[in-house]
Amino acid sequence: MSLLDSRCTDHKPDTLSTRLCSELHITVDKIVLIKRMSFRSEKRGRSVMIHWIVGVASVCMLVLDDDGDGVADEDCAKPYPIDGVWTAWERWGPCACAGGGGSRTRRRMCDNPAPQYDGKNCAGSDVETDTTCSPSAGCRLNGNWALWGSWTSCSVTCGSGTQSRTRTCTDPAPANGGSTCSGNSTASQACNTQNCPKDGNWNSWSIWSPCTKSCGSGVRARNRDCNNPVPSNGGKGCAGDPSDFQTCNPTACPTVAPGTYVQTCPTGWFSCQSGAMTCIAMIMKCDCQDDCDDGSDESVTWASCLANTTSCNHAPGKNIIRKAFLL
């Protein structure tokens, strides 16, 4: 017993054994219970003393030194790593106002057991939060804007219009004296800023052209332009024709008695109405000067002169210059 008393002084050992280190079989469930280990080496022959404190029982073993270095094999003296294990969750704390609602927390400890000898820490958080609780008194809640709604349709399809969108102070709505949302509940912006298509429109008709014939039904024409306004930005052109035609001088041409010679004027010359033998240049008709002996070169019906040239004012006493060429 002196050996036990001198070598195991912490507690009186329950058992004493002398074995090789390689013969020791330490199970995992036993290692987990280890709270503290002290390793003491004392040379006495080929043996050393290892003292474990296991639970509340003291176990003292006299272990032979396998390799003779005066120290028991290190694997015998070194315990296995102990991983940490969570305790049960504590009770929930009181529910307090937070973020517009209620919030409470509870904790747990990583000491059942705590990690030792390079063992792993407990996985997860030591704090848990519950935001579904309801405080005993209503919480002051400030308002916050909900998301913007969709834009409305543009007020016009072209030419720069406006569109708007709205939002509400409901995420959450203010409660129990909380402040309302700051800023505007509506917003607007320009839309469809492109130029509008502009359709074309006809301008006024031009004056009628001279009749193609002095008698016997000719044709005259007038024109108009699609420029009031000109079509632009993809607008439509003017509907209808740019030219208009109508018959003119429908009076039958005079006839001559059988056997009477009627001169045919060359191309580019004008035939006077009664002067069958008289031709004048085309540029001489409708010039306010009677070049034909019967004045037909200034006639509205025969020469297709405009109405305002039939009353040309000649100076008193002025002689009419005859430019007729008798052929």
C-alpha positions, 0 to 999 in steps of 0.5 A: 500500500505504500506504493499507492500512498506515495504515487497516488496522492490525489485520491485513494485509488480504487484499483491498482494494476501493472500492465504494458501500455500496449495492453491498455484499451481505453474506450471512447465512452470512457475518454469522453468522461475525462475532466482532467489528466495529469501525467507524472513520470518517476523512474523506478525500474522500468515503470512510470505512474499515470494518474487519471481522474475519471468522473469522481473515481480515482484510478491509479495504474502502474504502467510498464515502460515499453521502450525503456526511456523512462516514460510510458508510451505517449499514446497511453498518456495522451487522451483523445480529442473531445468535441464540444456538445451544446446544452439545451436551449435556455428559456425565451427572453421577454418579447420586445419591440424591434423593427416594427414588431416583436423580438425575443432571444434565447441562448445555449452553451457549448459545454456539455462537454466543452471541446478539449484536447483539440476537439471541435467546437459546437456547430451553429449559433449560440443565440436564436431569435424569434420575431413572431412574438407579440409585445404586451404593449403596441410598438411605435411603428414608423411607416415605410414606402411599398414598391412603386406601381407600374407606369400609366399609359403615355398621354400621347402616342408621339410628340412628348407626353407624360406618364405617372406611377404611385406608391403607398406608405404601407410597408408597413403603415405607421402605427401607435404614433409612428412617423409617416413616409417622407417623399412623394407618393407620385412620380412622373416622366416624359414619354413618347418624345419622338416627332409625330407623323405629319400627313401632307396636304394639297396647296391651291390649284394653279391657274388653267393653262391655255386651251390646246385649240382655239375652236373645236373643243380643246383641253386645258390643265391646272396643277397643285402641289402636296406641300401645305404641308409636305408629309414628314416623319412617316406621314401620308401623302396627299390623296388624289391627283396633282393635275386636273384637265377639262375641255375648252373652246367647244365652239365649232371652227368656222367653215369656208365656202367650197372652193375657197382657199384656206391657208394653213399656217406653219407650225409655231404660227397663229392663224387669225380668225377672219384673215384666212391669208394672215399668220402671226408668230405665236408669241404675238397673241395675247400681248395686248396688241392687235396683230391680226387685222380682226384682233382675234389674236387678243380674243378670249375665245379664239386665241384663248387669252385670259379674260383680263387681257381683253381690255388692254388700255392703249394710250390715246392716239397710239397706233396699234403696231401690226406685226402680222405677216401676210403670206 
